[in-house]
Amino acid sequence: MHLAEAGCNIVVNGRNEAVTMATAEELDKLSSGKVTAVIADVSTLDGQAKLLDACPSPDILVNNNGGPPLRDFRELSREDMLEGVTQNMVTPIELIQKVIDGMIERKFGRIVNITSLSVYTAIPGLDLSSGARAGLTSFLAGVARSVASNNVTINQILPGKMDTDRLRSGIAFSAEKQGISKEESEQQTISEIPAKRLGTPDEFGALCAFLCSTHAGYLTGKNYLVDGGLNQSAF
């Protein structure tokens, strides 16, 4: 929404046609640019091809693929682990491979990967997601520095407890596991956050849009926590 308000041409991707089209219609009301919806699974090469057909030469890439659900690591099969790594490490790298040279040629590119607070902070049950996203971060650390002189930046945003459907499902999972109500589980979650509230998608989107802007050209290879102070590290 923040990119749309900034006048960007937007290509939005999802697997659920109804939800993705509704999102595109909402974005279209905000943007002076063009909004295109692509219904595809971005974790597949065919899905990536459809995205690049819709936008062959992107100036901005925001990787925000879905991740594996909360699950005890003992329950993960080899196939589960390979799928998780494909979703949250391989897929963003493949998309970056496909768009980065064009960005270098045009001397402008902004790549933002949405990872997770769990890259820095242990969250039991998100082990697969955390491992894959941490792998992506380490993989891109050298890549980011190799392209910085071309005005191409690569950064990560690490959401904490944001008020989203994914978080709500986690709260419900925790409530069921503890035998308490969803309301009690939510209050437990909020009580752990120094800001004493959940984060909003709007403030998260504002940071993402800033990192995609010309004003952020001197910021690269970094991880930006949006967590209300939840991570306790001083550095």
Backbone hydrogen bonds, N-H to C=O, Kabsch-Sander energy under -0.5 kcal/mol:
donor,donor_aa,acceptor,acceptor_aa,energy
5,E,1,M,-2.5
6,A,2,H,-1.2
7,G,4,A,-1.7
8,C,3,L,-2.1
10,I,34,K,-2.6
12,V,10,I,-0.5
12,V,36,T,-2.6
14,G,38,V,-1.6
17,E,15,R,-0.8
20,T,16,N,-2.8
21,M,17,E,-2.7
22,A,18,A,-2.0
23,T,19,V,-2.2
24,A,20,T,-2.3
25,E,21,M,-2.3
26,E,22,A,-2.0
27,L,23,T,-2.5
28,D,24,A,-2.3
29,K,25,E,-1.0
30,L,26,E,-0.6
30,L,27,L,-1.2
31,S,27,L,-1.6
32,S,4,A,-0.6
36,T,10,I,-3.0
38,V,12,V,-2.6
40,A,14,G,-1.7
40,A,38,V,-0.8
42,V,40,A,-0.8
44,T,41,D,-2.0
47,G,41,D,-0.5
48,Q,44,T,-2.1
49,A,45,L,-2.1
50,K,46,D,-2.0
51,L,47,G,-1.8
52,L,48,Q,-2.4
53,D,49,A,-1.9
54,A,50,K,-1.6
55,C,51,L,-1.6
61,L,110,R,-2.6
63,N,61,L,-0.6
63,N,112,V,-2.4
64,N,62,V,-0.6
71,R,125,G,-2.2
75,E,72,D,-2.2
76,L,73,F,-1.3
81,M,77,S,-2.2
82,L,78,R,-2.4
83,E,79,E,-2.3
84,G,80,D,-2.4
85,V,81,M,-2.3
86,T,82,L,-2.2
87,Q,83,E,-2.6
88,N,84,G,-2.4
89,M,85,V,-1.8
90,V,85,V,-2.4
91,T,86,T,-2.5
93,I,89,M,-1.6
94,E,90,V,-2.8
95,L,91,T,-2.2
96,I,92,P,-2.4
97,Q,93,I,-2.7
98,K,94,E,-1.5
99,V,95,L,-1.2
99,V,96,I,-0.6
100,I,96,I,-2.3
103,M,99,V,-1.6
104,I,100,I,-2.3
105,E,101,D,-2.3
106,R,102,G,-2.0
107,K,103,M,-0.8
107,K,104,I,-0.7
108,F,103,M,-1.9
109,G,151,N,-1.8
110,R,59,D,-2.2
111,I,153,T,-2.5
112,V,61,L,-2.7
113,N,155,N,-2.6
114,I,63,N,-3.1
114,I,112,V,-0.5
115,T,113,N,-0.8
115,T,157,I,-2.4
117,L,159,P,-2.3
119,V,116,S,-1.9
120,Y,117,L,-1.9
121,T,117,L,-2.3
126,L,123,I,-2.2
130,S,126,L,-3.1
131,G,127,D,-2.6
132,A,128,L,-2.3
133,R,129,S,-2.3
134,A,130,S,-2.5
135,G,131,G,-2.1
136,L,132,A,-2.0
137,T,133,R,-2.2
138,S,134,A,-2.2
139,F,135,G,-2.5
140,L,136,L,-2.2
141,A,137,T,-0.8
141,A,138,S,-0.5
142,G,138,S,-0.6
143,V,139,F,-0.7
144,A,140,L,-3.1
145,R,141,A,-1.1
146,S,142,G,-1.4
147,V,143,V,-1.0
147,V,144,A,-0.6
148,A,144,A,-0.7
150,N,147,V,-1.8
151,N,148,A,-1.8
152,V,147,V,-1.1
153,T,109,G,-2.3
155,N,111,I,-2.3
156,Q,222,K,-2.8
157,I,113,N,-2.2
158,L,224,Y,-3.0
160,G,226,V,-2.7
162,M,160,G,-1.6
163,D,199,G,-2.9
164,T,162,M,-2.1
168,R,164,T,-2.3
169,S,165,D,-2.0
170,G,166,R,-1.7
171,I,167,L,-2.5
172,A,168,R,-2.2
173,F,169,S,-2.2
174,S,170,G,-2.4
175,A,171,I,-2.4
176,E,172,A,-2.3
177,K,173,F,-2.1
178,Q,174,S,-2.1
179,G,175,A,-1.4
180,I,175,A,-2.2
185,S,181,S,-2.2
186,E,182,K,-2.6
187,Q,183,E,-2.2
188,Q,184,E,-2.1
189,T,185,S,-2.1
190,I,186,E,-2.6
191,S,187,Q,-2.3
192,E,188,Q,-0.9
192,E,189,T,-0.8
193,I,190,I,-1.5
195,A,228,G,-1.2
196,K,193,I,-2.0
199,G,161,K,-2.6
204,F,200,T,-1.7
205,G,201,P,-2.8
206,A,202,D,-1.7
207,L,203,E,-1.3
208,C,204,F,-2.0
209,A,205,G,-2.6
210,F,206,A,-1.9
211,L,207,L,-2.4
212,C,208,C,-1.1
213,S,210,F,-1.6
216,A,213,S,-1.2
217,G,214,T,-1.1
219,L,216,A,-1.7
220,T,218,Y,-0.6
221,G,154,I,-3.3
224,Y,156,Q,-2.6
225,L,223,N,-0.7
226,V,158,L,-2.4
230,L,227,D,-1.5
